[in-house]
Amino acid sequence: MNDDPENPWADSAETARTFDAASGDFDELTPTVWGPAGQALVFQLGVAPGEAVLDACCGTGSSALPAAAAVGPEGLVHGVDVADEMLEHGRLTAERRGLKNIEFVCADASQWEAPSDVPDAGYDVLSISYGVFFLPDMDRTFWRLVSLVRQGGRAGVTVWRRGAMEEFSSIVFDVASRYSPGLRERGVLRDRTPLHRIDTPDTLEAWLADAGTDSVEVRTLSNLLPATEKLCWSLVTGTGLRAVLTGLDSGQVASVRQQIAEEVTARGLRTIDATTLVATGTVRRPPVSG
Ligand SMILES: C[S@@+](CC[C@H](N)C(=O)[O-])C[C@H]1O[C@@H](n2cnc3c(N)ncnc32)[C@H](O)[C@@H]1O
């Protein structure tokens, strides 16, 4: 059930259904969209050999897998996500890469407690790539996750920069609304999620500092993707935008696909802006409960 009026994604069972359905197409976007940001986040967090990492909302592992490579055999990574199909892709990739130090666990990150293989002081690192704005009661849940990190450890997130994905999402909503009236009102556009509060370097920096971190660094990862028909459709079927297709039959889905391509051309959209903010800080306060 969704108890968070600020966030249409706060019903984690519904989120899990959307991302389970999206999982195959989601991973196709890893090389161009999720992967560069996941790598950048792990780099900026300075993940080092032997460290213990919590990667919340890990999906198929775009930041969790590079973290596992960075911590090496003496370290550990817990990747936590509500969508088990997403995790299964991550497990298979980890196996292919021979990574034995990463565990993909199906759980709601807002309820996560560090298991006994984590040092008593807590995790060394918390990473959340494109996930924090899905969490129910975003601020409180993030603060709680930060509290699982030891003092002097690091916490970091990636989020879409203001403007990124917006024109394309707007096209998707306009087209899908022709088949699902009221979609905009129910929908997951940015101004209806907590993302709009943290999608500029300044607001994100202040928010991360408020969560109990120092030395906050926010960097901008530019990513302008050619708006091919294939990419546009993958961005619908392989992301949270997939929710707009719920309840449509296959004929309607085919029409939505065609009309999105037509709208993209008609509006002269040549690139999809996937520019991302990568924000990290050093945890300054001792763990708190709640
Ligand atoms: C856009 S994907 C990002 C996945 C991955 N971090 C990446 O960058 O490729 C967002 C992920 O957050 C997960 N998610 C949303 N709410 C969650 C929650 N409450 N607990 C755990 N995972 C959640 C979704 O299932 C989805 O896999």
Ligand as a Chemical Component Dictionary entry (heavy atoms), coordinates in Angstrom:
data_LIG
# 
_chem_comp.id                   LIG 
_chem_comp.type                 NON-POLYMER 
_chem_comp.pdbx_formal_charge   0 
_chem_comp.three_letter_code    LIG 
# 
loop_
_chem_comp_atom.comp_id 
_chem_comp_atom.atom_id 
_chem_comp_atom.alt_atom_id 
_chem_comp_atom.type_symbol 
_chem_comp_atom.charge 
_chem_comp_atom.model_Cartn_x 
_chem_comp_atom.model_Cartn_y 
_chem_comp_atom.model_Cartn_z 
_chem_comp_atom.pdbx_ordinal 
LIG C1  C1  C 0  15.867 2.857  -11.993 1  
LIG S1  S1  S 1  16.184 1.371  -11.130 2  
LIG C2  C2  C 0  17.899 1.549  -10.722 3  
LIG C3  C3  C 0  18.605 0.233  -10.517 4  
LIG C4  C4  C 0  20.126 0.299  -10.369 5  
LIG N1  N1  N 0  20.533 0.968  -9.156  6  
LIG C5  C5  C 0  20.742 0.969  -11.565 7  
LIG O1  O1  O 0  21.146 2.139  -11.473 8  
LIG O2  O2  O -1 20.804 0.343  -12.630 9  
LIG C6  C6  C 0  15.400 1.588  -9.577  10 
LIG C7  C7  C 0  15.373 0.328  -8.723  11 
LIG O3  O3  O 0  14.900 0.659  -7.419  12 
LIG C8  C8  C 0  14.200 -0.466 -6.933  13 
LIG N2  N2  N 0  13.383 -0.061 -5.774  14 
LIG C9  C9  C 0  12.371 0.840  -5.755  15 
LIG N3  N3  N 0  11.869 0.937  -4.513  16 
LIG C10 C10 C 0  12.600 0.115  -3.716  17 
LIG C11 C11 C 0  12.584 -0.200 -2.326  18 
LIG N4  N4  N 0  11.696 0.349  -1.506  19 
LIG N5  N5  N 0  13.492 -1.094 -1.852  20 
LIG C12 C12 C 0  14.398 -1.668 -2.689  21 
LIG N6  N6  N 0  14.440 -1.430 -4.013  22 
LIG C13 C13 C 0  13.561 -0.536 -4.526  23 
LIG C14 C14 C 0  13.398 -0.916 -8.141  24 
LIG O4  O4  O 0  12.914 -2.226 -8.000  25 
LIG C15 C15 C 0  14.439 -0.757 -9.245  26 
LIG O5  O5  O 0  15.173 -1.947 -9.439  27 
# 
loop_
_chem_comp_bond.comp_id 
_chem_comp_bond.atom_id_1 
_chem_comp_bond.atom_id_2 
_chem_comp_bond.value_order 
_chem_comp_bond.pdbx_ordinal 
LIG C1  S1  SING 1  
LIG S1  C2  SING 2  
LIG S1  C6  SING 3  
LIG C2  C3  SING 4  
LIG C3  C4  SING 5  
LIG C4  N1  SING 6  
LIG C4  C5  SING 7  
LIG C5  O1  DOUB 8  
LIG C5  O2  SING 9  
LIG C6  C7  SING 10 
LIG C7  O3  SING 11 
LIG C7  C15 SING 12 
LIG O3  C8  SING 13 
LIG C8  N2  SING 14 
LIG C8  C14 SING 15 
LIG N2  C9  SING 16 
LIG N2  C13 SING 17 
LIG C9  N3  DOUB 18 
LIG N3  C10 SING 19 
LIG C10 C11 SING 20 
LIG C10 C13 DOUB 21 
LIG C11 N4  SING 22 
LIG C11 N5  DOUB 23 
LIG N5  C12 SING 24 
LIG C12 N6  DOUB 25 
LIG N6  C13 SING 26 
LIG C14 O4  SING 27 
LIG C14 C15 SING 28 
LIG C15 O5  SING 29 
# 
